[in-house]
């Protein structure tokens, strides 16, 4: 039996943040990982996706400026782009493991399983600890349809040697919309299928409609309020059938409809940890139903967006909480969310839906930004923002944006909201001009 103060199950960003923080407090820490060191985000998630997206965004900017100073649009070289992605991702597992080793944090690789006495088995090793952190994240969910065995996931998409001429994506959430943008920009015919008429439900409905319209204008076959119920081989391709009775042949079918918590095999029931289909149940201190077991990141059943920065924030919180008596409950800051592509969709803070439910408290400024200088100069084909204002303070408390520059603008607004900056505070700042930041004075 190997003894530790804390064992972290999961070597992704959240688990690593906790492990390094606890180690800095002088605790004996071990990290267990069954797959790639570094977790989903840097290996087969947000980081490699954003590397591919860099070419997509550049192509989008060039398309907007065609005949406005540019005479051609660059084409995406899939093999070269994938080589750039792999040059990054190939260093992640070794670099992550090496960093833990250099810090003196113990590492174990293999499937983890709790035992009835509260210890943990990992391969041939048996570990014991005063406290545990579950940070195993999520994995792609495969829908139960006829021909499920022929489906692929985002993991395979982000490592394709060749991009098929035609692909089908099942689900228009974050993953589906972003993969659609990448494949379409790289020259593939894309079918994006969603089970309801309201994809990206967490975002503003008007802006989601605008985004779907943009995808259609770019050539994506967006089909809403229908589902794929069967996939079968058709020579070297696949035949797809929907509940509406439509059928077509496609090169690959990717399940992009959701993700599921990675808890199978942990035998959490043996240590009295309660889970739901959405993940591990925790209290305000991220403690599970077992007082000595905590959970963080995407594996947790909580309302906050399942994003890498959130997991990292929780990891830092737990590194302090576990070493401090009577810690306050976790207090999340405002959390920005972004759907990437040539046209980006982003939001932060109070949503437009919430503002509509409380008209006495909030007003919404719906602004067409297309002709504002910041967007006119780059010929942004569609730029719009909905700014939510607290009527009593006149402070910005939320925003929803669609634009090719939404990711940048939403971070500026995150800073404004988090620091409770009012119009006077913003007016006292001198920003570089002309930039997106210098536009902040006009949103109230």
N, C-alpha and C positions, 0 to 999 in steps of 0.2 A: 504494500500500500504506500502510495506517494502522497505526502501531506502538503497542502497549500492553504494560504489564507483565503484566496479567491481563485476559482477556476472559471474562465470565460469560455463558453461553448459557441464558437463562431469567430472566424478571423477576418471579418469584414470591417468597414470603417467604424461602425458603432462599437463593436467588440474591441477593436484595437484602441480606440479612444479611452475606453474604460480601463483596459489592461495597462496602457502606459501611465494613465493617471494614478491608478492604484499602486503601480510599481514605484512611482515617484513619491508616494506616501510611505514607502518602506515596506509594503506588504509583499509576501511571497505569492507570485501570480503565475498561472499557467493559462495558455490559450490552446483550445482544441479546434481543429479544422478538418473536415472530411473531404473537402474538394480543393479548390484553388485558394492559396493564401492571398489575402487581400479582399476576398469576397466578390459579390456580383458586380458592384459599381465599376471598379477599375478593370476587371477582367472581361466581363461580357454584359455590361450595362451602360450607365451614363457616360463614362469616359470614352470607351471606344465608339459609342454611338455619336458622341459630339465630335470626334475626329472625322467620322464620315460626314457629319452634318456641316463641317467647315466648308467642304467643297460645295455642298448644296446651297449654303447661304451665299457663298461667293458667286455662284452661278445666278442665284436670284437677284443679287445686286446688279450683276452685269446685264441681265435681261431687262431690268427696270431702266438702265441707262443706255440701252440700245437706241441709237439715233439721237441720243442726248449727250454725245461725247464719246461713245464707244461704237465700234463698227461691227463687232462680233461678240458672240457669247461662247465662253469656254465649255468644252464637253468633258464629262467626267470619264476618266480612265479607271474602271473598276479595279483592275488588277493592281495598278499603282496606288490607288487609294487604300485598298485592303493591305498592301504591303506597309504603308505608313501606319495603319492601325496596328498591325501585328508587331511592328518594330517597337511600339509602345507597350502593348499588352504582354509580350513575351518576357519583359523584365519584371513584371509585377509580382508573381508568386515568389521568385527567388529573392527579390528585393525586400518583400514584406517579411519573409521568414528570416532573412539575414538581419534585418533591423531588430526583430524580437530577440534573436540569439545574441546580438551585440549588446542589447540592453540588459541581458541576464534574465529574460522572461522565458520560462519553460514552455516548450511547444510539444504538442502531440498531434499526430495525423492519423485519422481514421474515424469510423462511425462511433458515435458516443451513445451510451445507453445507461440510464440510471438503474441502480439495483435497489432492492427492497430495504437495505440498511442505509440508504442515502448516499452511498458512494457511486462512482461513475466508472464504467468500463470503457476503455478505448483500445481496441485491439488486444494486445497482451498485457496492457497496463491497467492498473486499478488506481483511481485517484480519489482522494478525500479532501474536503475543504470546509472551512467555517461558513463560507458563502459562495453562491454560484450565480452566474449571469448567463441567461439564455439569449444569444444574439445570432440566431441561425438564419434570420431573414425569410425571404419568400422565394418560390420558384415558379416558372410558368405553369399555368393550369391548362390541361388538355380537355376540351369538352367531350362529353360522352355522346358521340355520334357514330353512325355507321362509317367505317373506314378511319377510325381514330388513329390507327397505327400508321397511316400515311401522312399525318400532320407533323409539321415542324414548328419550332418556336423561335423567339427572338435570339436565343443562343446560337442557333444555326445560321440565322440571317446575318448576324454580325461577324460571321467567319466564312462567308461563301466565297469559294474560289471563282465561281462564275455566277453572275446575276442572270436568272432566267429572263427570257423576253417577255414573259407574262407571269405575274404572280397574283395570288389571292390572299387577302388578310382577313381573318375572322375576328372582328372586334375593333371598334373605332374609339378606343380609349387612348391614353397617352402613347402607349407602345404602337398601336396600330396606325395612328395618325402620323407619328414620326417615321415609322418604317415606310409608310406610303410616300411621304415626302422624299425620302432618300431614294427609294427604288424608282419613283417617277422621274426624279432629276437625273438619274443614271441611265434613263432610256427604256425602262421596263414599262409594259402595260400593266397597270395596277387596278385590281378590284378590291375595294374596301367595303366590307359588309358588316352591318351593325344590326343587332336584334331589335332595337327600338328606334323611334323617330327622334330621339334626343341623346346623341352621343356626348361625351365629356360633360356629364350632368353636373359636376361640381362647378363648372364655369358658367358665365353669363350666357343665357340662351341666344340673345341677338348676335353676340360675337362668335358663338359657336356656329350659328347659321352662316355668318360672314365667312368663317374659315372653311366650312364645307363648300361654299360657293367658290372660294378661291381654289380649293383642291380640284373641283370639277373644271374650272376654267383652265387649270394646268394640265388637264387630261386624265385625272383620276376618276375611275368609275365608282362613284360613291352610291351605295345602295343601302338605304335606311329602312327600318321596320320590316326586316326579313332576316332569316337565318339560314345558314348552311346546315343541311341535315344528312348529307351523304357525300363521301369522297371515295373515288375508286380509281385504280390505275387505268390509263388509256394509252397504250403503247409506252412511249417514254415520258408521257405527261399524266395529268390527272383530270378526271371528269368530276365536276362540282355540281351539286343540285341543291336548290334552296326550297324553303317552305312555300315560296310563291310559285314554284314549278319551273323556275328558270334553270337552265343548264348551260355550262360552257366548259371548255378545256383550258387548263392552265399548267404552267411549268412546275409550280410548287404552291402548297397551301400552308400558311402559317397561322397558328393559333395565337391571337393577340387579344383575347377577351378578358384576361385576368391572371392573377397570380395567387398562390396558396401558401400559407405559412409552412415552413419546414420544421415539423415536429414529429413526423413519423419515425419510429425507431428509437426516439429518446425515452419512451416509456415513462412519460411524465405522471401517469396515473400511479406509478409506484411511489412517487414522492409527493402525492396529493397536490399536484399543480393542475388547476382547472383551465381548460381551453375551450374555445368556441371555433366555429368554422372560419372566423376572422383572425384567430390567433390566440396568444396566451393572455389570460385575464390578469390585470395588475391594478394596484391601487395608485394613489397620488404620488407615492414614492417609488413607483415602478416595481413594487414588491408583489410577487405572486401570492397565491393562497398558501404557499409554504413560506414561512417567515425568513428562511435562509436562502431563498431562491428569488432572484430578480430577473427581469426581462427588459430588453430594449430593442429599438429598431423595428423593421418591417414585420417581425414575428409577433408583435404585440397587437392586441385588439384595442385600438384607440381611434378617436376621430381625426387626429392630426394626419396630414398627408404623409404617405410612406415614402420619404425622400432621404437621400444620403445625409444632407446637413442636419436633419432632424435626429437621425440615429447618432451622429457625432455629438450633437448637443446632449442627448440622453446619456451617452457614454461618459461625457465630462461630468454631468450631474451625478451619475452613480459613483464615479471615482471619489467624489466628495461625500456623498450620502453614506456610503458604506463605512467611511472612516470617521464619521461625525455622528454624535448622538442627537436625537430629536431634530433631524433635518426637516426643513419645510418641504411641502409638496412641490413637485416640479412645476415651474411657471414658464410656459412656452412664450417666446416672443412672437410677433407676427411672422408668418411663414409664407414666402412667395412661392408660387407654382408657375411653371412655364411649360408649354407644349412647343417644341422647337420645329423649325422648318423654314422655308423661304418666307412664309408668313408665320409669325409667332403669336401665340395666345398666352397671356399671362394675367395673374391676379394676385392680390395681397390684401390682407385685412378684412374689414367688413365687406361682405358680398352684396351685389346688387339685389339678390333675392331677399336677403335679410333687411336691406334698406327699404325695399318695397313693403315688407311686413310691418315696418315701424316708421311710417311717413311723418309722424310728429317729431321724430328724433333725427332723421337724416334727410338730406336732399341729394339728388344725383345729377351731376353735370355731365351730360352726354355730348362729347365734343368730337367733331370731325376734324382730324389733324392733317388730312391730306394736303391742304393748301398752306399749312404752317411752314415757315421757311425750313425748319429742320428736316421735314419730310419731303418738301417740294424739291429741295436741292438734290436728293437722292432718288427722286421720282418714285417714292413709296406708293405702290398701286392701291393700297388700302390701309389707312391709319386712323384708328378711332380709339377713344378712351372714355370710360365712364368713371368719374371720380365721385366717391362717396364722401360727403361733408357732414360733420356733426353740427347740427343747427345751433346748439347752445354755445359751442366753442369756436365755430367756424374753422376747425382743424380738419385736414384730410385724414380720414380713418380707414379708407379702403380704395381700391382701384381695380379695374379690369381693362386690359389693353389688347388690341390686335394691331400688329405692325411688324415690319421687318426688323424693328429695333426694340421690340417689346421687352426682351430680356434685360436690356440696359435700363430702360425707363422704370421698370418695376423695382429694380434694386435701389434706384434713387428714392422712389416713393416709400420703399421699405424703411429706409433710413429716416425719412421725414416722419413717418407714422410711429416708428419705434421710439423716436426721441421727442414725440409730442410737439412737433414744430408747427407753429401757426403761421399765417401769412406774414406777420411782422418778423418772425424769426427767419423765414426764408428770404424776406426782403433785405435782411441785414447781411446776407451772404453774397459775396461776389464770385460768380461762377465764370469759368472760361466761356467765351462767347464767340461764335454761335454754336451751342451744343444742346443736347437733350436736357442736360442739367439746368441750363439757363432758362429753359421753358417752364420750370417749376413754379415761377411766380404767377403764371397765367391760369393755373388750374383751379384756384378757389373762386 
